[in-house]
Amino acid sequence: MKTTPKLLDSPPSETWEDWLAEIDQRMKSKGYRHYHGHIKKESFCYCKTFCGYMIAVLVYDFRELFYSRIGIQYECLLGDNDGRIDLSVSKDITLEQFEAMADTFYQAMKQ
């Protein structure tokens, strides 16, 4: 197995299935809900609503194609009466780092 995404700084796993099972358990323990919906053609995602915004963690399982890896994309969705503003990050950072980034984004945009 190649290097796993940082997401939750999880310990190395022997298989992608083990890593996905660990991530699923840890994301749910942080209050994120698992969805099979497709916001941006991801394999599945985890979402959590905060005060004024929602964070979605999109999981792309590239093993179905030609690559032996799994990719993560973070989304912060702000909704208001005028429309929607999104912050989208595809970088190998932890969930904690993105949650801080999303809160800063929310605070800046609500002014």
ABEGO torsion letter per residue (X at the ends): XBBBBAGAGBBBBABAAAAAAAAAAAAAAAGBBBBABBAAGBABBBBBBBBGBBBBBBBBBAAABABBBBBBBBBBBBBBAAEBBBBBBBBBBBAAAAAAAAAAAAAAAAX
